[in-house]
Amino acid sequence: MKENHTRHMSPRRHDHGQARGFTLLEIMIALAIIGIALTAVIHTVNYHTSIMYENIQTTRMYQAAKEKMAELEMTPRNGKGSLEIPGMEYENTVTPLEDTSLAELRTVVTGFGRQVVLNELVPIKPGFTQ
């Protein structure tokens, strides 16, 4: 008798105990998600860096305006000029108020597309000239 060795054709079964790799589609989807997430993170970092830079410039302007206001309190006279920080200018004005013994001291610092204004009312000292 002849033995008939025929193979039984059945669909291939995957052994779930063995490790499987990722398909190309799965890898492409994962890379797209990572790319979108990284784009959002980079945009957020750039945005907050620019805000931080603007805050630093505004703080420098306020410090410069306070220094100029202190000088104006010591010697109240009109004046304008450039500051030590490149791109920043100041203008000091002294305006006596009518019918009072007060004067308005005003310091304006401009630069970087911004303007900082400080005002102060002070009593007019004897011998005040504008």
N, CA, C and O atoms as a Tinker XYZ file with bonds, in Angstrom:
   520  protein
     1  N      0.808000   -1.155000    0.000000    73     2
     2  CA     0.000000    0.000000    0.000000    64     1     3
     3  C      0.863000    1.233000    0.000000    63     2     4     5
     4  O      1.872000    1.370000    0.691000    81     3
     5  N      0.394000    2.074000   -0.799000    73     3     6
     6  CA     1.134000    3.314000   -0.945000    64     5     7
     7  C      0.573000    4.351000    0.005000    63     6     8     9
     8  O     -0.633000    4.560000    0.135000    81     7
     9  N      1.494000    4.962000    0.633000    73     7    10
    10  CA     1.030000    6.009000    1.547000    64     9    11
    11  C      0.880000    7.318000    0.791000    63    10    12    13
    12  O      1.750000    7.701000    0.009000    81    11
    13  N     -0.175000    7.965000    1.019000    73    11    14
    14  CA    -0.421000    9.241000    0.371000    64    13    15
    15  C     -0.066000   10.350000    1.360000    63    14    16    17
    16  O     -0.728000   10.562000    2.376000    81    15
    17  N      0.976000   11.020000    1.019000    73    15    18
    18  CA     1.404000   12.136000    1.891000    64    17    19
    19  C      0.923000   13.444000    1.293000    63    18    20    21
    20  O      1.634000   14.058000    0.497000    81    19
    21  N     -0.193000   13.852000    1.639000    73    19    22
    22  CA    -0.699000   15.143000    1.175000    64    21    23
    23  C     -0.739000   16.094000    2.356000    63    22    24    25
    24  O     -1.051000   15.750000    3.496000    81    23
    25  N     -0.425000   17.209000    2.019000    73    23    26
    26  CA    -0.461000   18.242000    3.072000    64    25    27
    27  C     -1.845000   18.852000    3.118000    63    26    28    29
    28  O     -2.497000   19.110000    2.106000    81    27
    29  N     -2.233000   19.055000    4.303000    73    27    30
    30  CA    -3.519000   19.693000    4.482000    64    29    31
    31  C     -3.318000   21.203000    4.395000    63    30    32    33
    32  O     -2.589000   21.762000    5.216000    81    31
    33  N     -3.938000   21.884000    3.431000    73    31    34
    34  CA    -3.783000   23.319000    3.225000    64    33    35
    35  C     -4.774000   24.039000    4.118000    63    34    36    37
    36  O     -5.990000   23.943000    3.954000    81    35
    37  N     -4.225000   24.742000    5.039000    73    35    38
    38  CA    -5.071000   25.537000    5.922000    64    37    39
    39  C     -4.490000   26.943000    6.020000    63    38    40    41
    40  O     -3.298000   27.144000    5.785000    81    39
    41  N     -5.316000   27.900000    6.361000    73    39    42
    42  CA    -4.792000   29.263000    6.481000    64    41    43
    43  C     -3.707000   29.318000    7.550000    63    42    44    45
    44  O     -3.744000   28.606000    8.553000    81    43
    45  N     -2.770000   30.168000    7.299000    73    43    46
    46  CA    -1.652000   30.318000    8.232000    64    45    47
    47  C     -2.131000   30.920000    9.532000    63    46    48    49
    48  O     -2.894000   31.886000    9.570000    81    47
    49  N     -1.672000   30.335000   10.543000    73    47    50
    50  CA    -2.037000   30.861000   11.859000    64    49    51
    51  C     -0.805000   31.488000   12.474000    63    50    52    53
    52  O      0.300000   30.957000   12.367000    81    51
    53  N     -1.011000   32.645000   13.131000    73    51    54
    54  CA     0.099000   33.316000   13.807000    64    53    55
    55  C      0.150000   32.839000   15.238000    63    54    56    57
    56  O     -0.865000   32.738000   15.928000    81    55
    57  N      1.316000   32.561000   15.643000    73    55    58
    58  CA     1.503000   32.166000   17.031000    64    57    59
    59  C      1.622000   33.449000   17.841000    63    58    60    61
    60  O      2.591000   34.192000   17.685000    81    59
    61  N      0.665000   33.713000   18.689000    73    59    62
    62  CA     0.655000   34.960000   19.455000    64    61    63
    63  C      1.735000   34.993000   20.518000    63    62    64    65
    64  O      1.944000   36.038000   21.133000    81    63
    65  N      2.401000   33.933000   20.748000    73    63    66
    66  CA     3.485000   33.918000   21.718000    64    65    67
    67  C      4.759000   34.537000   21.155000    63    66    68    69
    68  O      5.650000   34.922000   21.912000    81    67
    69  N      4.849000   34.633000   19.834000    73    67    70
    70  CA     6.038000   35.207000   19.210000    64    69    71
    71  C      5.833000   36.705000   18.998000    63    70    72    73
    72  O      4.709000   37.178000   18.826000    81    71
    73  N      6.954000   37.444000   19.014000    73    71    74
    74  CA     6.891000   38.893000   18.819000    64    73    75
    75  C      6.622000   39.190000   17.352000    63    74    76    77
    76  O      7.190000   38.552000   16.465000    81    75
    77  N      5.763000   40.150000   17.107000    73    75    78
    78  CA     5.463000   40.588000   15.752000    64    77    79
    79  C      6.030000   41.976000   15.552000    63    78    80    81
    80  O      6.145000   42.728000   16.520000    81    79
    81  N      6.376000   42.333000   14.373000    73    79    82
    82  CA     6.858000   43.667000   14.048000    64    81    83
    83  C      5.694000   44.587000   13.722000    63    82    84    85
    84  O      4.543000   44.154000   13.653000    81    83
    85  N      6.008000   45.862000   13.521000    73    83    86
    86  CA     4.987000   46.835000   13.153000    64    85    87
    87  C      4.894000   46.905000   11.639000    63    86    88    89
    88  O      5.876000   46.695000   10.927000    81    87
    89  N      3.717000   47.201000   11.172000    73    87    90
    90  CA     3.560000   47.376000    9.732000    64    89    91
    91  C      4.013000   48.783000    9.359000    63    90    92    93
    92  O      4.131000   49.657000   10.218000    81    91
    93  N      4.259000   48.988000    8.092000    73    91    94
    94  CA     4.687000   50.293000    7.606000    64    93    95
    95  C      3.635000   51.352000    7.895000    63    94    96    97
    96  O      3.974000   52.487000    8.229000    81    95
    97  N      2.392000   51.003000    7.772000    73    95    98
    98  CA     1.299000   51.945000    8.035000    64    97    99
    99  C      1.302000   52.386000    9.500000    63    98   100   101
   100  O      1.137000   53.569000    9.796000    81    99
   101  N      1.487000   51.445000   10.400000    73    99   102
   102  CA     1.531000   51.786000   11.825000    64   101   103
   103  C      2.696000   52.722000   12.129000    63   102   104   105
   104  O      2.548000   53.665000   12.907000    81   103
   105  N      3.834000   52.473000   11.531000    73   103   106
   106  CA     5.000000   53.332000   11.748000    64   105   107
   107  C      4.750000   54.726000   11.188000    63   106   108   109
   108  O      5.106000   55.719000   11.823000    81   107
   109  N      4.145000   54.812000   10.013000    73   107   110
   110  CA     3.871000   56.117000    9.413000    64   109   111
   111  C      2.875000   56.915000   10.244000    63   110   112   113
   112  O      3.034000   58.127000   10.392000    81   111
   113  N      1.865000   56.272000   10.781000    73   111   114
   114  CA     0.888000   56.954000   11.630000    64   113   115
   115  C      1.557000   57.442000   12.908000    63   114   116   117
   116  O      1.311000   58.566000   13.347000    81   115
   117  N      2.399000   56.607000   13.508000    73   115   118
   118  CA     3.104000   57.012000   14.729000    64   117   119
   119  C      4.011000   58.212000   14.457000    63   118   120   121
   120  O      4.060000   59.143000   15.262000    81   119
   121  N      4.726000   58.198000   13.336000    73   119   122
   122  CA     5.593000   59.324000   12.995000    64   121   123
   123  C      4.792000   60.596000   12.737000    63   122   124   125
   124  O      5.245000   61.686000   13.087000    81   123
   125  N      3.628000   60.482000   12.140000    73   123   126
   126  CA     2.781000   61.654000   11.908000    64   125   127
   127  C      2.315000   62.251000   13.229000    63   126   128   129
   128  O      2.322000   63.471000   13.399000    81   127
   129  N      1.912000   61.402000   14.157000    73   127   130
   130  CA     1.472000   61.884000   15.470000    64   129   131
   131  C      2.628000   62.559000   16.201000    63   130   132   133
   132  O      2.450000   63.625000   16.791000    81   131
   133  N      3.801000   61.954000   16.166000    73   131   134
   134  CA     4.975000   62.544000   16.819000    64   133   135
   135  C      5.326000   63.877000   16.159000    63   134   136   137
   136  O      5.659000   64.838000   16.852000    81   135
   137  N      5.257000   63.945000   14.835000    73   135   138
   138  CA     5.555000   65.187000   14.125000    64   137   139
   139  C      4.608000   66.306000   14.504000    63   138   140   141
   140  O      5.043000   67.438000   14.717000    81   139
   141  N      3.319000   66.011000   14.591000    73   139   142
   142  CA     2.329000   67.022000   14.985000    64   141   143
   143  C      2.590000   67.485000   16.410000    63   142   144   145
   144  O      2.538000   68.682000   16.693000    81   143
   145  N      2.869000   66.553000   17.303000    73   143   146
   146  CA     3.133000   66.914000   18.696000    64   145   147
   147  C      4.395000   67.773000   18.809000    63   146   148   149
   148  O      4.402000   68.758000   19.547000    81   147
   149  N      5.451000   67.417000   18.097000    73   147   150
   150  CA     6.688000   68.203000   18.158000    64   149   151
   151  C      6.495000   69.596000   17.575000    63   150   152   153
   152  O      7.061000   70.564000   18.082000    81   151
   153  N      5.709000   69.703000   16.526000    73   151   154
   154  CA     5.427000   71.019000   15.952000    64   153   155
   155  C      4.725000   71.902000   16.969000    63   154   156   157
   156  O      5.061000   73.078000   17.104000    81   155
   157  N      3.762000   71.353000   17.681000    73   155   158
   158  CA     3.049000   72.126000   18.707000    64   157   159
   159  C      3.995000   72.539000   19.831000    63   158   160   161
   160  O      3.931000   73.674000   20.304000    81   159
   161  N      4.861000   71.642000   20.259000    73   159   162
   162  CA     5.802000   71.959000   21.340000    64   161   163
   163  C      6.779000   73.049000   20.900000    63   162   164   165
   164  O      7.043000   73.983000   21.657000    81   163
   165  N      7.312000   72.941000   19.693000    73   163   166
   166  CA     8.265000   73.939000   19.207000    64   165   167
   167  C      7.588000   75.296000   19.067000    63   166   168   169
   168  O      8.181000   76.316000   19.419000    81   167
   169  N      6.368000   75.329000   18.565000    73   167   170
   170  CA     5.633000   76.590000   18.449000    64   169   171
   171  C      5.420000   77.219000   19.826000    63   170   172   173
   172  O      5.598000   78.426000   19.990000    81   171
   173  N      5.044000   76.417000   20.802000    73   171   174
   174  CA     4.817000   76.926000   22.154000    64   173   175
   175  C      6.101000   77.470000   22.767000    63   174   176   177
   176  O      6.085000   78.528000   23.397000    81   175
   177  N      7.197000   76.769000   22.593000    73   175   178
   178  CA     8.484000   77.241000   23.132000    64   177   179
   179  C      8.879000   78.565000   22.479000    63   178   180   181
   180  O      9.309000   79.484000   23.176000    81   179
   181  N      8.744000   78.679000   21.168000    73   179   182
   182  CA     9.070000   79.932000   20.481000    64   181   183
   183  C      8.184000   81.077000   20.943000    63   182   184   185
   184  O      8.666000   82.192000   21.140000    81   183
   185  N      6.907000   80.817000   21.117000    73   183   186
   186  CA     5.966000   81.837000   21.568000    64   185   187
   187  C      6.348000   82.353000   22.954000    63   186   188   189
   188  O      6.397000   83.563000   23.175000    81   187
   189  N      6.617000   81.450000   23.875000    73   187   190
   190  CA     6.951000   81.857000   25.240000    64   189   191
   191  C      8.329000   82.515000   25.309000    63   190   192   193
   192  O      8.553000   83.380000   26.157000    81   191
   193  N      9.244000   82.124000   24.441000    73   191   194
   194  CA    10.546000   82.783000   24.388000    64   193   195
   195  C     10.392000   84.224000   23.933000    63   194   196   197
   196  O     11.047000   85.113000   24.479000    81   195
   197  N      9.548000   84.472000   22.954000    73   195   198
   198  CA     9.344000   85.846000   22.491000    64   197   199
   199  C      8.662000   86.693000   23.559000    63   198   200   201
   200  O      8.994000   87.868000   23.717000    81   199
   201  N      7.719000   86.120000   24.291000    73   199   202
   202  CA     7.082000   86.853000   25.388000    64   201   203
   203  C      8.101000   87.189000   26.464000    63   202   204   205
   204  O      8.100000   88.297000   26.999000    81   203
   205  N      8.966000   86.241000   26.783000    73   203   206
   206  CA     9.992000   86.478000   27.795000    64   205   207
   207  C     10.917000   87.612000   27.351000    63   206   208   209
   208  O     11.276000   88.468000   28.160000    81   207
   209  N     11.305000   87.625000   26.074000    73   207   210
   210  CA    12.174000   88.679000   25.556000    64   209   211
   211  C     11.485000   90.041000   25.660000    63   210   212   213
   212  O     12.109000   91.024000   26.060000    81   211
   213  N     10.201000   90.100000   25.301000    73   211   214
   214  CA     9.451000   91.354000   25.406000    64   213   215
   215  C      9.375000   91.827000   26.854000    63   214   216   217
   216  O      9.514000   93.020000   27.122000    81   215
   217  N      9.157000   90.911000   27.782000    73   215   218
   218  CA     9.096000   91.283000   29.199000    64   217   219
   219  C     10.436000   91.812000   29.694000    63   218   220   221
   220  O     10.473000   92.753000   30.486000    81   219
   221  N     11.529000   91.223000   29.240000    73   219   222
   222  CA    12.856000   91.704000   29.630000    64   221   223
   223  C     13.062000   93.125000   29.121000    63   222   224   225
   224  O     13.551000   93.979000   29.861000    81   223
   225  N     12.692000   93.392000   27.862000    73   223   226
   226  CA    12.851000   94.735000   27.299000    64   225   227
   227  C     11.978000   95.749000   28.037000    63   226   228   229
   228  O     12.426000   96.860000   28.322000    81   227
   229  N     10.743000   95.379000   28.345000    73   227   230
   230  CA     9.851000   96.285000   29.068000    64   229   231
   231  C     10.392000   96.572000   30.459000    63   230   232   233
   232  O     10.312000   97.711000   30.920000    81   231
   233  N     10.936000   95.578000   31.135000    73   231   234
   234  CA    11.528000   95.787000   32.462000    64   233   235
   235  C     12.709000   96.740000   32.376000    63   234   236   237
   236  O     12.852000   97.619000   33.226000    81   235
   237  N     13.554000   96.584000   31.371000    73   235   238
   238  CA    14.684000   97.509000   31.192000    64   237   239
   239  C     14.194000   98.934000   30.968000    63   238   240   241
   240  O     14.775000   99.892000   31.479000    81   239
   241  N     13.123000   99.059000   30.200000    73   239   242
   242  CA    12.580000  100.391000   29.940000    64   241   243
   243  C     12.036000  101.023000   31.225000    63   242   244   245
   244  O     12.253000  102.210000   31.469000    81   243
   245  N     11.337000  100.246000   32.038000    73   243   246
   246  CA    10.825000  100.780000   33.311000    64   245   247
   247  C     11.973000  101.170000   34.241000    63   246   248   249
   248  O     11.898000  102.200000   34.912000    81   247
   249  N     13.014000  100.376000   34.290000    73   247   250
   250  CA    14.158000  100.719000   35.125000    64   249   251
   251  C     14.806000  102.015000   34.652000    63   250   252   253
   252  O     15.156000  102.872000   35.464000    81   251
   253  N     14.964000  102.156000   33.340000    73   251   254
   254  CA    15.545000  103.385000   32.795000    64   253   255
   255  C     14.641000  104.583000   33.091000    63   254   256   257
   256  O     15.135000  105.660000   33.425000    81   255
   257  N     13.325000  104.407000   32.971000    73   255   258
   258  CA    12.395000  105.501000   33.261000    64   257   259
   259  C     12.456000  105.898000   34.736000    63   258   260   261
   260  O     12.381000  107.084000   35.056000    81   259
   261  N     12.590000  104.930000   35.633000    73   259   262
   262  CA    12.706000  105.251000   37.063000    64   261   263
   263  C     13.988000  106.025000   37.347000    63   262   264   265
   264  O     13.987000  106.960000   38.147000    81   263
   265  N     15.088000  105.634000   36.689000    73   263   266
   266  CA    16.346000  106.361000   36.873000    64   265   267
   267  C     16.217000  107.798000   36.378000    63   266   268   269
   268  O     16.676000  108.727000   37.042000    81   267
   269  N     15.597000  107.984000   35.223000    73   267   270
   270  CA    15.416000  109.329000   34.687000    64   269   271
   271  C     14.469000  110.145000   35.553000    63   270   272   273
   272  O     14.656000  111.352000   35.706000    81   271
   273  N     13.461000  109.504000   36.119000    73   271   274
   274  CA    12.544000  110.215000   37.020000    64   273   275
   275  C     13.270000  110.657000   38.279000    63   274   276   277
   276  O     13.030000  111.759000   38.772000    81   275
   277  N     14.154000  109.818000   38.807000    73   275   278
   278  CA    14.932000  110.201000   39.997000    64   277   279
   279  C     15.830000  111.392000   39.670000    63   278   280   281
   280  O     15.958000  112.308000   40.483000    81   279
   281  N     16.456000  111.393000   38.485000    73   279   282
   282  CA    17.272000  112.535000   38.074000    64   281   283
   283  C     16.407000  113.784000   37.927000    63   282   284   285
   284  O     16.822000  114.879000   38.305000    81   283
   285  N     15.208000  113.616000   37.379000    73   283   286
   286  CA    14.298000  114.741000   37.191000    64   285   287
   287  C     13.843000  115.317000   38.521000    63   286   288   289
   288  O     13.648000  116.528000   38.627000    81   287
   289  N     13.668000  114.486000   39.536000    73   287   290
   290  CA    13.301000  114.969000   40.868000    64   289   291
   291  C     14.426000  115.814000   41.469000    63   290   292   293
   292  O     14.169000  116.804000   42.153000    81   291
   293  N     15.663000  115.417000   41.211000    73   291   294
   294  CA    16.807000  116.159000   41.753000    64   293   295
   295  C     17.007000  117.495000   41.031000    63   294   296   297
   296  O     17.256000  118.518000   41.669000    81   295
   297  N     16.900000  117.480000   39.728000    73   295   298
   298  CA    17.060000  118.695000   38.919000    64   297   299
   299  C     15.912000  118.759000   37.926000    63   298   300   301
   300  O     16.020000  118.233000   36.818000    81   299
   301  N     14.812000  119.400000   38.313000    73   299   302
   302  CA    13.627000  119.426000   37.446000    64   301   303
   303  C     13.803000  120.374000   36.257000    63   302   304   305
   304  O     13.578000  121.579000   36.376000    81   303
   305  N     14.200000  119.829000   35.130000    73   303   306
   306  CA    14.268000  120.594000   33.882000    64   305   307
   307  C     13.972000  119.686000   32.702000    63   306   308   309
   308  O     14.187000  118.475000   32.741000    81   307
   309  N     13.478000  120.313000   31.665000    73   307   310
   310  CA    13.138000  119.568000   30.449000    64   309   311
   311  C     14.408000  119.064000   29.779000    63   310   312   313
   312  O     15.451000  119.716000   29.833000    81   311
   313  N     14.312000  117.915000   29.156000    73   311   314
   314  CA    15.460000  117.379000   28.436000    64   313   315
   315  C     15.099000  116.096000   27.705000    63   314   316   317
   316  O     14.087000  115.456000   27.989000    81   315
   317  N     15.943000  115.744000   26.770000    73   315   318
   318  CA    15.753000  114.485000   26.056000    64   317   319
   319  C     17.099000  113.998000   25.564000    63   318   320   321
   320  O     18.061000  114.759000   25.466000    81   319
   321  N     17.145000  112.710000   25.257000    73   319   322
   322  CA    18.391000  112.136000   24.778000    64   321   323
   323  C     18.295000  110.628000   24.624000    63   322   324   325
   324  O     17.226000  110.031000   24.748000    81   323
   325  N     19.442000  110.036000   24.350000    73   323   326
   326  CA    19.536000  108.582000   24.191000    64   325   327
   327  C     19.978000  107.952000   25.497000    63   326   328   329
   328  O     20.662000  108.582000   26.303000    81   327
   329  N     19.590000  106.728000   25.694000    73   327   330
   330  CA    19.998000  105.983000   26.886000    64   329   331
   331  C     21.190000  105.100000   26.548000    63   330   332   333
   332  O     21.569000  104.960000   25.385000    81   331
   333  N     21.770000  104.512000   27.577000    73   331   334
   334  CA    22.915000  103.630000   27.379000    64   333   335
   335  C     22.543000  102.371000   26.601000    63   334   336   337
   336  O     23.377000  101.787000   25.909000    81   335
   337  N     21.301000  101.967000   26.721000    73   335   338
   338  CA    20.828000  100.786000   25.995000    64   337   339
   339  C     20.525000  101.216000   24.561000    63   338   340   341
   340  O     19.705000  102.111000   24.353000    81   339
   341  N     21.162000  100.602000   23.575000    73   339   342
   342  CA    20.929000  101.014000   22.182000    64   341   343
   343  C     19.460000  100.882000   21.783000    63   342   344   345
   344  O     18.794000   99.900000   22.110000    81   343
   345  N     18.975000  101.893000   21.072000    73   343   346
   346  CA    17.599000  101.864000   20.596000    64   345   347
   347  C     16.597000  102.472000   21.547000    63   346   348   349
   348  O     15.406000  102.503000   21.240000    81   347
   349  N     17.045000  102.962000   22.705000    73   347   350
   350  CA    16.124000  103.545000   23.674000    64   349   351
   351  C     16.427000  105.025000   23.848000    63   350   352   353
   352  O     17.587000  105.425000   23.938000    81   351
   353  N     15.367000  105.836000   23.894000    73   351   354
   354  CA    15.482000  107.278000   24.087000    64   353   355
   355  C     14.544000  107.704000   25.194000    63   354   356   357
   356  O     13.591000  106.999000   25.524000    81   355
   357  N     14.824000  108.873000   25.771000    73   355   358
   358  CA    13.975000  109.389000   26.836000    64   357   359
   359  C     13.652000  110.851000   26.571000    63   358   360   361
   360  O     14.348000  111.538000   25.824000    81   359
   361  N     12.574000  111.308000   27.205000    73   359   362
   362  CA    12.218000  112.722000   27.207000    64   361   363
   363  C     11.640000  113.065000   28.567000    63   362   364   365
   364  O     10.686000  112.436000   29.025000    81   363
   365  N     12.227000  114.073000   29.213000    73   363   366
   366  CA    11.759000  114.555000   30.506000    64   365   367
   367  C     11.077000  115.900000   30.308000    63   366   368   369
   368  O     11.597000  116.771000   29.609000    81   367
   369  N      9.910000  116.068000   30.925000    73   367   370
   370  CA     9.224000  117.362000   30.891000    64   369   371
   371  C      8.764000  117.731000   32.289000    63   370   372   373
   372  O      8.359000  116.885000   33.085000    81   371
   373  N      8.842000  119.038000   32.560000    73   371   374
   374  CA     8.368000  119.593000   33.826000    64   373   375
   375  C      7.293000  120.606000   33.472000    63   374   376   377
   376  O      7.547000  121.551000   32.725000    81   375
   377  N      6.082000  120.410000   34.011000    73   375   378
   378  CA     4.965000  121.294000   33.707000    64   377   379
   379  C      4.363000  121.810000   35.014000    63   378   380   381
   380  O      3.740000  121.045000   35.751000    81   379
   381  N      4.546000  123.117000   35.311000    73   379   382
   382  CA     3.885000  123.663000   36.508000    64   381   383
   383  C      2.367000  123.667000   36.316000    63   382   384   385
   384  O      1.872000  124.018000   35.246000    81   383
   385  N      1.647000  123.281000   37.340000    73   383   386
   386  CA     0.191000  123.259000   37.265000    64   385   387
   387  C     -0.350000  124.634000   37.650000    63   386   388   389
   388  O      0.146000  125.268000   38.582000    81   387
   389  N     -1.367000  125.085000   36.926000    73   387   390
   390  CA    -1.936000  126.405000   37.183000    64   389   391
   391  C     -2.606000  126.457000   38.547000    63   390   392   393
   392  O     -3.228000  125.492000   38.990000    81   391
   393  N     -2.471000  127.578000   39.188000    73   391   394
   394  CA    -3.126000  127.877000   40.473000    64   393   395
   395  C     -2.760000  126.897000   41.581000    63   394   396   397
   396  O     -3.523000  126.731000   42.534000    81   395
   397  N     -1.617000  126.252000   41.472000    73   395   398
   398  CA    -1.151000  125.378000   42.551000    64   397   399
   399  C      0.348000  125.574000   42.707000    63   398   400   401
   400  O      1.002000  126.215000   41.884000    81   399
   401  N      0.855000  125.022000   43.751000    73   399   402
   402  CA     2.307000  125.065000   43.954000    64   401   403
   403  C      2.917000  123.707000   43.596000    63   402   404   405
   404  O      3.919000  123.286000   44.174000    81   403
   405  N      2.282000  123.030000   42.623000    73   403   406
   406  CA     2.745000  121.714000   42.193000    64   405   407
   407  C      3.220000  121.751000   40.739000    63   406   408   409
   408  O      2.802000  122.594000   39.945000    81   407
   409  N      4.093000  120.824000   40.428000    73   407   410
   410  CA     4.545000  120.634000   39.045000    64   409   411
   411  C      4.423000  119.148000   38.701000    63   410   412   413
   412  O      4.610000  118.275000   39.549000    81   411
   413  N      4.109000  118.891000   37.445000    73   411   414
   414  CA     4.053000  117.511000   36.974000    64   413   415
   415  C      5.392000  117.169000   36.337000    63   414   416   417
   416  O      5.851000  117.845000   35.416000    81   415
   417  N      6.006000  116.113000   36.843000    73   415   418
   418  CA     7.227000  115.582000   36.244000    64   417   419
   419  C      6.815000  114.394000   35.377000    63   418   420   421
   420  O      6.071000  113.515000   35.812000    81   419
   421  N      7.312000  114.389000   34.153000    73   419   422
   422  CA     6.922000  113.326000   33.223000    64   421   423
   423  C      8.172000  112.811000   32.524000    63   422   424   425
   424  O      8.946000  113.579000   31.953000    81   423
   425  N      8.352000  111.498000   32.581000    73   423   426
   426  CA     9.452000  110.845000   31.879000    64   425   427
   427  C      8.859000  109.842000   30.904000    63   426   428   429
   428  O      8.036000  109.006000   31.277000    81   427
   429  N      9.289000  109.935000   29.642000    73   427   430
   430  CA     8.830000  109.022000   28.604000    64   429   431
   431  C     10.055000  108.318000   28.037000    63   430   432   433
   432  O     10.988000  108.965000   27.562000    81   431
   433  N     10.049000  106.999000   28.089000    73   431   434
   434  CA    11.124000  106.198000   27.501000    64   433   435
   435  C     10.521000  105.425000   26.344000    63   434   436   437
   436  O      9.515000  104.735000   26.507000    81   435
   437  N     11.142000  105.542000   25.168000    73   435   438
   438  CA    10.659000  104.839000   23.983000    64   437   439
   439  C     11.756000  103.936000   23.434000    63   438   440   441
   440  O     12.945000  104.226000   23.559000    81   439
   441  N     11.336000  102.857000   22.836000    73   439   442
   442  CA    12.261000  101.923000   22.209000    64   441   443
   443  C     11.594000  100.582000   21.995000    63   442   444   445
   444  O     10.630000  100.243000   22.680000    81   443
   445  N     12.108000   99.818000   21.043000    73   443   446
   446  CA    11.624000   98.470000   20.759000    64   445   447
   447  C     10.133000   98.454000   20.425000    63   446   448   449
   448  O      9.444000   97.465000   20.674000    81   447
   449  N      9.637000   99.567000   19.854000    73   447   450
   450  CA     8.231000   99.635000   19.486000    64   449   451
   451  C      7.293000   99.834000   20.652000    63   450   452   453
   452  O      6.085000   99.643000   20.509000    81   451
   453  N      7.817000  100.214000   21.802000    73   451   454
   454  CA     7.004000  100.415000   23.001000    64   453   455
   455  C      7.305000  101.789000   23.599000    63   454   456   457
   456  O      8.256000  102.467000   23.211000    81   455
   457  N      6.464000  102.170000   24.549000    73   455   458
   458  CA     6.655000  103.432000   25.253000    64   457   459
   459  C      6.277000  103.241000   26.716000    63   458   460   461
   460  O      5.242000  102.656000   27.036000    81   459
   461  N      7.140000  103.746000   27.599000    73   459   462
   462  CA     6.882000  103.700000   29.037000    64   461   463
   463  C      6.793000  105.142000   29.520000    63   462   464   465
   464  O      7.685000  105.946000   29.250000    81   463
   465  N      5.708000  105.475000   30.241000    73   463   466
   466  CA     5.488000  106.831000   30.720000    64   465   467
   467  C      5.347000  106.794000   32.235000    63   466   468   469
   468  O      4.557000  106.018000   32.773000    81   467
   469  N      6.119000  107.641000   32.924000    73   467   470
   470  CA     5.987000  107.812000   34.370000    64   469   471
   471  C      5.633000  109.273000   34.647000    63   470   472   473
   472  O      6.264000  110.178000   34.101000    81   471
   473  N      4.625000  109.505000   35.492000    73   471   474
   474  CA     4.208000  110.851000   35.896000    64   473   475
   475  C      4.302000  110.964000   37.406000    63   474   476   477
   476  O      4.111000  109.989000   38.133000    81   475
   477  N      4.597000  112.166000   37.860000    73   475   478
   478  CA     4.673000  112.399000   39.294000    64   477   479
   479  C      4.369000  113.868000   39.564000    63   478   480   481
   480  O      4.819000  114.746000   38.827000    81   479
   481  N      3.617000  114.129000   40.606000    73   479   482
   482  CA     3.364000  115.502000   41.042000    64   481   483
   483  C      4.272000  115.798000   42.229000    63   482   484   485
   484  O      4.356000  115.015000   43.175000    81   483
   485  N      4.958000  116.955000   42.163000    73   483   486
   486  CA     5.878000  117.340000   43.229000    64   485   487
   487  C      5.647000  118.808000   43.558000    63   486   488   489
   488  O      5.211000  119.582000   42.706000    81   487
   489  N      5.937000  119.184000   44.782000    73   487   490
   490  CA     5.843000  120.618000   45.110000    64   489   491
   491  C      6.964000  121.392000   44.409000    63   490   492   493
   492  O      8.086000  120.910000   44.260000    81   491
   493  N      6.621000  122.588000   43.993000    73   491   494
   494  CA     7.608000  123.424000   43.327000    64   493   495
   495  C      8.533000  123.999000   44.381000    63   494   496   497
   496  O      8.085000  124.595000   45.361000    81   495
   497  N      9.824000  123.815000   44.171000    73   495   498
   498  CA    10.838000  124.320000   45.109000    64   497   499
   499  C     11.095000  125.800000   44.838000    63   498   500   501
   500  O     10.919000  126.272000   43.715000    81   499
   501  N     11.508000  126.524000   45.865000    73   499   502
   502  CA    11.826000  127.946000   45.634000    64   501   503
   503  C     12.959000  128.062000   44.603000    63   502   504   505
   504  O     13.905000  127.275000   44.611000    81   503
   505  N     12.845000  129.032000   43.740000    73   503   506
   506  CA    13.848000  129.247000   42.720000    64   505   507
   507  C     13.675000  128.349000   41.514000    63   506   508   509
   508  O     14.592000  128.207000   40.704000    81   507
   509  N     12.497000  127.736000   41.387000    73   507   510
   510  CA    12.240000  126.823000   40.266000    64   509   511
   511  C     12.191000  127.614000   38.976000    63   510   512   513
   512  O     11.522000  128.644000   38.896000    81   511
   513  N     12.903000  127.130000   37.960000    73   511   514
   514  CA    12.821000  127.693000   36.611000    64   513   515
   515  C     12.615000  126.525000   35.655000    63   514   516   517
   516  O     13.082000  125.410000   35.888000    81   515
   517  N     11.924000  126.807000   34.609000    73   515   518
   518  CA    11.611000  125.725000   33.678000    64   517   519
   519  C     12.618000  125.632000   32.588000    63   518   520
   520  O     12.505000  124.772000   31.715000    81   519
